[in-house]
Amino acid sequence: MNEGNRISVVINTRNAAQHLQQVLDAVRGFDEVLVCDMESSDATVSIAEANGCRVVTFPKADHKSAEPARTFAIQQASCPWVLVVDADEIVTPELRDYLYRRIADPDCPAGLYIPRLNRFMLRYTRSISYDRQLRFFKREGTVWPPYVHTFPTVEGRTERIPASAKNVRFIHLADETIADLVRKTDAYTDGEMQKRASKHYGAGGLIGRPAWRFFRNYILKLGFRDGLPGLVRAGMDALYQFVLVAKMIEKQYRNKQ
């Protein structure tokens, strides 16, 4: 194989033993699997080592998400192309084959947005399915901002894998509960405030951002076709935006004191 057509799978982990074996089974056949662990206390590292993965460590410190470790992990990869996979995501065989076909094409973009199929309340729901993640790119020059809900900065052209490409996707194994979403809302909004430090919000943002997010997920993304789970999920996404803006307004008030 051409050395330029090799792919490293990079998986960031922190106490990720629950789904890790399934995830690793799905990425056999790639040129390298690198696990960047944030000081797990469960069997994560043992599972990775037993599967022949290369394991590197990034200090957990007080980080609430994997994003601060992303750039470090990408830089440790040995192949010119990198596929970033979460520790609860399955790479379909069709996705693997698609990526190798694309990098063999001289006109391949520097980055690809990959569709992801998501679960909520025991079903795959339309409103949160097929969200596209920029997870495949050339390693050289790529930097991942250390904030939640961000995409990497890639040097060069990016494209979206079309939804018509059958089964070319990630499958998200996690079936998040309401309790999971509430916990993540608190933790992730804290992190996202750093990314939005220069923003200033008032009543318009407090009402408008949640309303738009609900409309987008429930109407535009057809969440209404998923019954009550679709309604609940759209409401939780709206709540996330309300909490984020409310925290930023609170910070603005406190900074004035």
Secondary structure, DSSP 8 states (H G I E B T S, - for coil): --GGG-EEEEEEESS-HHHHHHHHHHTTTSSEEEEEE---SSSHHHHHHHTT-EEEE---TT-SSSHHHHHHHHHH--SSEEEEEETTEEE-HHHHHHHHHHHTSTT--SEEEEEEEEEETTEE-GGGSSEEEEEEEESTT-B--SSTT---B-SS-EEE--TTSTT-SEEEEEEE-HHHHHHHHHHHHHHHHHHTTT----HHHHHHHHHHHHHIIIIIT-GGGGHHHHHHHHHHHHHHHHHHHHHHHHHHHHHH-
